[in-house]
Amino acid sequence: MTTFRTSQFPVLIVGGTGKTGRRVVDRLTARDIPVRIGSRSASPSFDWENRETWAPALECVSAAYVTYYPDLAVPGAAETVADFARLAITKGVGRLVLLSGRGEPEAQRAEALLQASGADWTIVRASWFMQNFSESMLLDPIRSGTLALPASTVREPFVHTDDIADVVTAALTDDRHIGKLYEVTGPRAMTFAEATAEISRAAGRPIDYATITPEQFMQGLQQAAVPSEIVALVNELFTVVLDGRNEYLTDGVMQALGRAPRDFTDYARETAATGLWRGAA
Ligand SMILES: NC(=O)c1ccc[n+]([C@@H]2O[C@H](COP(=O)([O-])OP(=O)(O)OC[C@H]3O[C@@H](n4cnc5c(N)ncnc54)[C@H](OP(=O)(O)O)[C@@H]3O)[C@@H](O)[C@H]2O)c1
């Protein structure tokens, strides 16, 4: 089996235009490490749903950062990631860094299959991203002035995607991270209402938080024409994963990088300064 050296051959970043992937691309590029983006809009195109696209994306690649879309919690995702890992190894790509989620049985199954695949693996098991409030499904409600979710007292230690990208970049470039599982969280567990209040303060405008029932939440997603598989996934994330199991803090960022993770207050201040959270026009 041939393995390629990171300095000569590109690192494949699956989801390289997404919330963590594009930050990893920026960091590797700043260090003159060549990258190849793995996504449907990239060239060559990579699509989890079309296995014929996997081999061209893995051609002459030194290592890969693997982010599954839409979520590792989706049934069958673990086997798909395991199949991808097997193909990567046969293509000479032995170094794989997987982004995983906390408290999701299917994600933990994907981790176990990767660990057993024979790859030189690192797993970055992350809490909810802070950037879900600014680069994902929670942005529009925040801009509209009301965020309504089926979550009341449960607390989540939101993690900054810059921290995830720093850990992933370290893992892709330093062999000391091989065989390590880093569970990464932010430094503070907060309710969604507390997070919204911090965003409101930072943005300098009222943004309300309302607790709704899972049924109301699902209805709202369906009315917004969100695809049914995403509705089911988001429902599971709120009703199953956000049941308190993930409220505890972990020190994965400190373990991997020797420094503390970024705090939500800094995230809120920096994001508000970009103007992103000004009211919807
Ligand atoms: N969001 C969170 O709070 C969180 C927390 C813990 C773990 N995670 C994990 O992070 C992973 C990514 O989730 P995310 O929400 O952060 O998404 P994301 O990385 O922001 O996803 C978007 C990226 O995926 C690509 N993509 C979309 N569909 C694809 C497909 N069928 N095949 C290949 N690439 C595709 C997009 O590019 P194209 O549109 O060009 O294809 C884009 O690069 C998930 O596995 C999830 O379990 C997320």
The ligand as a Tripos MOL2 file, in Angstrom:
@<TRIPOS>MOLECULE
LIG
   48    52     1     0     0
SMALL
NO_CHARGES

@<TRIPOS>ATOM
      1 N1        -23.9200   21.4590   13.0890 N.am      1 LIG1
      2 C1        -23.5860   20.9880   14.2840 C.2       1 LIG1
      3 O1        -23.8600   21.6040   15.3380 O.2       1 LIG1
      4 C2        -22.8180   19.6910   14.3820 C.ar      1 LIG1
      5 C3        -22.3470   19.2680   15.6270 C.ar      1 LIG1
      6 C4        -21.5980   18.0810   15.7170 C.ar      1 LIG1
      7 C5        -21.3440   17.3530   14.5590 C.ar      1 LIG1
      8 N2        -21.8250   17.7900   13.3560 N.ar      1 LIG1
      9 C6        -21.5520   16.9710   12.1610 C.3       1 LIG1
     10 O2        -21.0060   17.7950   11.1700 O.3       1 LIG1
     11 C7        -21.2810   17.2140    9.8920 C.3       1 LIG1
     12 C8        -21.5630   18.3180    8.9120 C.3       1 LIG1
     13 O3        -22.6910   19.0400    9.3380 O.3       1 LIG1
     14 P1        -22.7800   20.5930    9.1750 P.3       1 LIG1
     15 O4        -24.1380   20.9610    9.6340 O.co2     1 LIG1
     16 O5        -21.6060   21.2730    9.7900 O.co2     1 LIG1
     17 O6        -22.7060   20.7730    7.6060 O.3       1 LIG1
     18 P2        -21.6810   21.5880    6.7010 P.3       1 LIG1
     19 O7        -20.2930   21.0510    6.8260 O.co2     1 LIG1
     20 O8        -21.8660   23.0380    6.8880 O.co2     1 LIG1
     21 O9        -22.2750   21.0450    5.3150 O.3       1 LIG1
     22 C9        -22.1660   21.6290    4.1200 C.3       1 LIG1
     23 C10       -21.0650   20.9690    3.2630 C.3       1 LIG1
     24 O10       -21.4460   19.6530    2.8560 O.3       1 LIG1
     25 C11       -21.4210   19.5960    1.4250 C.3       1 LIG1
     26 N3        -22.4620   18.6440    1.0180 N.ar      1 LIG1
     27 C12       -23.8070   18.7600    1.1180 C.ar      1 LIG1
     28 N4        -24.4110   17.6570    0.6280 N.ar      1 LIG1
     29 C13       -23.4180   16.8200    0.2110 C.ar      1 LIG1
     30 C14       -23.3990   15.5300   -0.4020 C.ar      1 LIG1
     31 N5        -24.5230   14.8600   -0.6810 N.pl3     1 LIG1
     32 N6        -22.2040   14.9860   -0.6920 N.ar      1 LIG1
     33 C15       -21.0520   15.6380   -0.4370 C.ar      1 LIG1
     34 N7        -20.9960   16.8600    0.1510 N.ar      1 LIG1
     35 C16       -22.1800   17.4390    0.4600 C.ar      1 LIG1
     36 C17       -21.6630   21.0300    0.9790 C.3       1 LIG1
     37 O11       -21.1730   21.3050   -0.2990 O.3       1 LIG1
     38 P3        -22.0610   21.0940   -1.6410 P.3       1 LIG1
     39 O12       -23.3760   21.7720   -1.3860 O.co2     1 LIG1
     40 O13       -21.2420   21.7090   -2.7240 O.co2     1 LIG1
     41 O14       -22.2040   19.6290   -1.8280 O.co2     1 LIG1
     42 C18       -20.8280   21.7760    2.0320 C.3       1 LIG1
     43 O15       -19.4450   21.7280    1.6980 O.3       1 LIG1
     44 C19       -22.4340   16.2310   10.1020 C.3       1 LIG1
     45 O16       -21.9960   14.9120    9.8970 O.3       1 LIG1
     46 C20       -22.8180   16.4050   11.5500 C.3       1 LIG1
     47 O17       -23.1250   15.1620   12.1670 O.3       1 LIG1
     48 C21       -22.5350   18.9220   13.2460 C.ar      1 LIG1
@<TRIPOS>BOND
     1     1     2 1
     2     2     3 2
     3     2     4 1
     4     4     5 ar
     5     4    48 ar
     6     5     6 ar
     7     6     7 ar
     8     7     8 ar
     9     8     9 1
    10     8    48 ar
    11     9    10 1
    12     9    46 1
    13    10    11 1
    14    11    12 1
    15    11    44 1
    16    12    13 1
    17    13    14 1
    18    14    15 2
    19    14    16 1
    20    14    17 1
    21    17    18 1
    22    18    19 2
    23    18    20 1
    24    18    21 1
    25    21    22 1
    26    22    23 1
    27    23    24 1
    28    23    42 1
    29    24    25 1
    30    25    26 1
    31    25    36 1
    32    26    27 ar
    33    26    35 ar
    34    27    28 ar
    35    28    29 ar
    36    29    30 ar
    37    29    35 ar
    38    30    31 1
    39    30    32 ar
    40    32    33 ar
    41    33    34 ar
    42    34    35 ar
    43    36    37 1
    44    36    42 1
    45    37    38 1
    46    38    39 2
    47    38    40 1
    48    38    41 1
    49    42    43 1
    50    44    45 1
    51    44    46 1
    52    46    47 1
@<TRIPOS>SUBSTRUCTURE
     1 LIG1         1 GROUP 0 **** ****
